[in-house]
Amino acid sequence: MRKTVLGFIASFMVLSAHAQNLKIKKGEVLLDGTPVALVKEEKRVCDLSTPDGKKVFTFFITNRTKQGISTPEDWLQFTSPEGAVFELQNPKDRIVLSNTKFLVYKLLDSNPQLIAVNGIRKSTIDDLFEQGSRPFSAKWDSIYTIVKNMEKTDEDFTAQHPFSINNNGDIIINKEMVGKVLVTEPSLGKSNYYVKDRVGNQVAEIKLESWNRSENFSNITTCDGRKLPFLQYKTAFKLSENEMVRRMVSKLLANGYALGDMTENIKLRLANKAKADEQQAADEERQLVKEAKDASVNIYNVPGKVVLANGTTHEGNITIVYESIEKKMGKGTSGILDLDAPAMGSVVTLTHNGANGKTEQKFKAADNVTVYAGGKTYIGTKGSKDGALRNAGGSGSLNFGTRHPQFFEVLFTDGKGNYILEHPLDKDELYLKLKDRKEAIYLGDKALLGTRSEKKRIKLTAEYLNKSSMDAAKYDTRTKEGLQQLIADYTDTEK
């Protein structure tokens, strides 16, 4: 709850930092009533000046790169009076009626923030102009060059395998019609291009909008779901003269879409795509499982050994599952009551590869076994915590967890059967286990709800010790040192 409240406060503070009252009166920018700048806007291009009229920069929203390439992405471009330029990410739009106010909000919301209630952030702006960073132009000019080179490869291929398109949209190779191009305009401002094979199977399509400002970038979607990057070209009423159509067919042919009768080929492509999608889904699932396992407190296939109550030792790889990987991945049943908690952490699995192949053995925490794995020692015991039906705590949910025997990590033992323990799900919560007690007990100051009182903690300690000769109030049972002293004194009383 405390984290939730703090998170809300932090979020509120961030929002408040950008929530100043912005007003623009006769070109004067006021933040919370304080004049911070002068602004002049014309056709969505803004000049920003200091309150005394000295120009700082001109800025506007653009999607055109340094090389003049039109892209699918917008950003802010700033130009100094000396001609220096830098670019910043375009912040989320605010809904306002004034173009000028709309643009000034961009300066308030930008990262880094360029104006604030204390004025124009001149040093920040000077640094940005000095750096001259244009990451958006660099990104999209690079992509354009890559796609342009790909299309050069397409053209080289079709130069060796020529084709033509007549005004009916017929695609001709070696004097044979192998496919057809169709262009439709289903609504104002849109054009859809389709390529079909000789028997009418749709091989690819591209959908364009005349008002889309990304004039240079599109994707051809193929029959098997591929997205082929494509640079838009000039169109023409006559299909035989339409550069867009010619380049589209060229890319398809160069990428293995041979046209003709592609019925069987399309079936094969779709089958291969289904297999690839299935494999990708399986790979992603495996990766999610791996990440969930890595983030869990579970022990997986760690070399170690299990020692039985009679002293018999079994060596191999150790696995103990304390928390559900399925639930960590957001699957399965989860909530306040974990009905499967008793099974979690209650069994150790030991695998061994021998002459007869792989063998697997399971040992229960209730069977008084000791586990050694990864340089740590674990013993099986029940864990009492106010008598509440609660797991050791890490899951944050009420359940039957440590009220059933589970494997606890040994942090200290005096070698006489007395232990200081910690449950892997409950970091920094120490349990005491005395040799003549059936279960371990948590004697810290955390409670199911809130904090356990010192009086309650002393009372539980006294009841667990059951030694009138020991003063339970003497020991700080919240610390390892305090519990060690308690064990030492308890052992002395047994002599």
C-alpha positions, 0 to 999 in steps of 0.5 A, a space after each residue: 500500500 505504501 508503495 502504491 501511495 508513493 507511486 501516486 505521489 510521484 506520478 502527481 509530482 511529474 504531472 504537476 511539473 508540466 501542469 503550469 497554467 499557460 496563457 498567451 496574450 498578444 504574443 507574450 507567453 505567461 506561465 502561472 502569470 509570469 512572462 517567460 517568452 515571446 512567441 510568433 506563429 505563422 502557418 504552424 511555424 513558431 519563432 520563440 524569443 526572450 521577453 526582451 525580444 531576442 530571438 532564440 529559435 524557430 521550430 515546427 513539427 515535421 516528418 521530413 528528414 535532412 535529405 528531404 525524405 517524408 517519413 511515417 514519424 513526426 518530430 520537433 525541429 529547431 533552428 537557431 538564428 545562426 542556422 544550427 539545427 537539432 531535433 527532439 521527440 514530438 511530445 503527446 498532443 494536447 487538445 487546445 483550440 489555438 495553434 500557437 498554444 498547441 505548439 508552445 505546449 510542445 516546449 513545455 512537454 519536451 524532453 528536455 523541457 525547453 521553457 519553464 516557469 522560471 523562463 527559457 532554459 537557455 543553457 539547455 538549448 545552447 547545449 542542444 544546438 552545439 550537439 546538433 543531434 538529428 536522430 530522426 533524420 539519421 534514422 529515416 535517411 538510413 532506412 531510406 538508403 537501405 530500402 533504396 539499395 534493396 530496390 536497386 537489387 530488385 531492379 537488377 533482378 528484373 533487368 535480367 528477367 524482363 516483364 511489361 504491363 499493358 494498360 489493361 494491367 496484364 503482366 507479360 513475361 515472354 509474351 505470356 500473361 502471368 498476372 494482373 494489376 488492379 487499382 481501385 479507389 474505394 473512397 476519396 483519397 485512397 488508392 489500393 493496388 493489387 497484384 493477382 496471378 494468372 488464375 486470380 489468386 491475390 499475390 500482394 496488395 498495397 494501400 495508400 492514402 493521398 493525405 498520408 504525409 509518409 510519401 516515401 514509405 509503404 509496405 507491400 503485404 503478400 499472400 503469406 503475410 510478409 511485409 516488403 518495404 517499399 518506396 512509393 513512386 509516381 503514379 499515372 492514369 495509364 498502367 503501362 506508364 505507372 511507376 508505382 505499379 512497375 516497381 511493385 511487380 518488380 519487387 514481387 518477382 525479385 522476392 520469389 513471387 513468380 506469378 503464373 498459377 501460384 495456387 499450390 505455391 500459395 498453399 505451401 507458403 501459407 503452410 510454411 508460415 503457419 509452421 513458422 508462426 507456431 515455432 515463433 510462438 513456441 520460442 517466445 513461450 520458452 523465453 517467457 518461461 526462462 525469464 520467469 524461472 530466472 526471476 523466481 526463487 525456485 532452485 532448478 537442477 543445481 548440483 547437490 545432495 539429499 541426506 535422509 534422517 537415517 544418514 543415507 546420502 543421495 547425490 544429483 541435481 536438485 530442484 525445489 519449486 517454491 512459486 508457480 512459474 505459470 502464475 509469474 507469467 500471468 497464467 493460471 489461477 491467482 488471487 488472495 487465496 493460493 490453494 496450491 501453496 501447500 505443494 510449493 516448496 514441500 518436495 525436493 526432486 533429485 535427478 541423477 544420470 547413471 549407467 541405466 539412464 536418468 533417474 528421478 527421486 522425490 523427497 518430502 520436507 515432512 520426512 526430516 531430510 536435509 538438502 545441500 545445493 548451491 552452497 546452501 543448506 535447506 531443512 524441511 519444517 512447518 513455519 508458524 506466523 501468528 498462526 495465520 494461514 499465510 505463506 512465508 510472505 513473498 507471494 503477497 497472498 493469503 494461503 496455506 503455505 508454511 503451515 505445511 512442511 516446506 524447505 527453509 534455508 539454514 542461515 545458522 545452526 549450532 550443530 545441535 539441532 537448533 536453527 535460524 531459518 529463512 524462507 526463500 519467498 520471505 527474504 529478511 524474515 527470520 525463523 527460529 527452529 529449536 530441536 525439540 519443537 515441531 515447527 519453526 516460528 517467525 518472531 520478527 515485527 511484521 504482521 499479517 496486517 501492519 506491524 506486530 507489537 513488541 509485547 506480542 513478539 515477546 509473548 510469542 517468544 516466551 510461549 515458544 521457548 517454554 522456559 521460565 528461566 529465560 527472559 524473552 524480553 532480553 532478546 531482539 528476535 528480529 535480528 540474526 545476532 539476537 536469535 543466535 544469543 537466544 539459541 546459545 542461552 537456550 542450549 545452556 539451560 539444557 545442560 
